[in-house]
Amino acid sequence: MAGRAADWTALFVPDTPLLEIVVRGSVMYLALFTLLRVILKRESGTTGVTDLLVIVLLADAAQNGMSGGYNSITDGVLLVGVIVGWSYLLNAIAYRWQAAARLIRPGSLVLVRDGQILRRNMRRELITNEELHTLLRKQGIADLAGVREVRMESDGAFSVTTRTPGRPRDDLDDPGHLG
């Protein structure tokens, strides 16, 4: 390394057209956003080892699609700016327009209503009866008859509301993520 001069031009002058970086970053961000927020909603609220592995693999797979082999710092900074910009823009749009918020932030899904399991919703999120009952047991609920509602929230967390006035159990600190 000694005796080798830094190539300052290669570090700071973009070697990829800037518009290409913006398009690549936008397409990859929006594709990953769709996969993680819409399709994998159940998984988004968890942070287990498997989830970390998925994130690392997604990042590695997406990196090539986003970067196109860039080498300069400017290319990297622009790409990060595009990703952060899309995140901010989608959150701002969801904040300002309710119709867009429904697409950007999926609503909660009722899994149990008045002690009755809603099988169609359970199938939609691939939640088994055993997983549901495990969640309820973790909350100290042995019988579905005492459950007013179980919802899977938009972030993948579960909230349980009981019929017993003394045990509301809404918005749980440890939502008992399934997965």
N, C-alpha and C positions, 0 to 999 in steps of 0.2 A: 504494500500500500504506500509506503514511503516513496517519494519521487514521482508519484503519479498525480498530476494536476486534476482538479475537479473540472468537469465540463459543465460550467454554469448555464450555458445556453440549453443543454439537454435537460437540466433540472427545472428550468422555469419557462421555457418557450414550448408551448403545446406542440406535440407532434401528431396529434389527431385533430381533425377539424372540430371546432367547438360545437357546432350544431349536431354533429354525429354523437358527441358525448351526451348532449342534452336528450337526443332522441333515444339513445341506448339506455340511459339512466331512467328516463320516463317510462319506457316500455317495460323494463325489468321491475321497476318499483310498482307499477300498476298491476303487473302480473302477479308478483308476490303478495301485494296487498289483497288482491282478489282471492288467492289461494288461502292466505292466513286468516282473513277476516270473515270471508263468506263460507268457503268450503270447509276449512278446518276450525270452525268456531269453537267446537268442544275442546280442542287441544290448545287454543290460544291462552286460556287462563291458567295453564299448568306450567310448572318449571322443573320438571324431573330431569333425570339424566337423559332419557330418551328424547325429551324435547330439546335439550341443549344439543344433542347430536344432530337432530333434524335442522336446527338453526345453523350449525356449523356447515352441514352439507349443503343447505340452501345457499348460504353465503358463498361457499366455494363454487357451486354450480352457477350462481348468478354473476359472480365476479367476471368470468370470461365473457359472458354476454353483455355485461355493462362496459367493461373496459376496452375491449377490442385490442388489447395489448399495449396500452399506453405506458409511457415511461416518465413523463414529466410530473412534477409536483402540481403544476397548474391543472393538468388533466384530472388528477386525483381530487384536488380541492373542488373543481367544477362539478365532478361527479357526485361528491358528497353534498355539495350545495343543491344539486338537482333533487337528490333523494330527500333531503331535509325540506326543501321547498315544496315537494309534492305532499309530504306529510302535513306540513302547515296548511297548505291550500285545501286539502281534503277536510281537515278539521275545521277550518274557517267556513267552508261551504256547508258542512253539516251543522255548524252552529247557527248559520244565518237562514238556511232553508230546510224546513221540516221534511219535505219530500226527498231531498237529497240525503238527509240524515238517515232515513229508513234504508237507503241503499248502502251508505257508507258505514253505518253502525247498526248492524242487525239487531232487531228487538229481542226481548226475552221470549223464551218458549216454555209454555206450561207443560209439565210432564205428569203432574198429578193434580186433579181438581176434586175437592170434596171427597177425598179418600179413594177416588177412582183413577187408576193408571190410564193415561191417554196413550194407548199403544202406538198409534200412528206417529205421534211426536217422538216417542221413544225410538221407534224404528228410524225416523228421519235423522236422529243424531247418534244412532247405533249404540244406544244405552240399554244394557240388559236389565232384567228384573233384579238379578243379584247385585249389580252395581248400584241400582236405586236403593235397594234394601240396605246395602252396606252404608251408603250415605245417610240414610235415616237412622240406622243404629248408631253411627258416630255422633248424631245429634240427640241421642237418647230417646228415639221414637221407635217403639216396638211394633206399633199397629198403624196401618194406613188409615184406619177409621178416625184417628185423631189429627189427621193432616188436612188442612184446608187447601194448601197449594204448595207445590214444589215447582220452582222455575229454574231453567238454565238461563242465566243472564247472558248478555251480549259478549261479555269477556270470558265466558266459559265457566264462571263460578255458579254455584247453586245456592238458591235461597229457599228456605223452608218456612212456611207459615202454618202454625198449628191452630186447631179450633179452641184449644184450652187457653183462656185469657191470660193465665199466668206464665205461659211459655210462647211468646211471639216468634222468637228465633228468626227474625228477618235480617237480611244482609249480614251473613255470618263472617266472622273474622277468618275462620278456617273453613272455607266453603266445601271441603271434602271433595276436591276435584276427582272426577272419575277418569281413569286412563292409566 
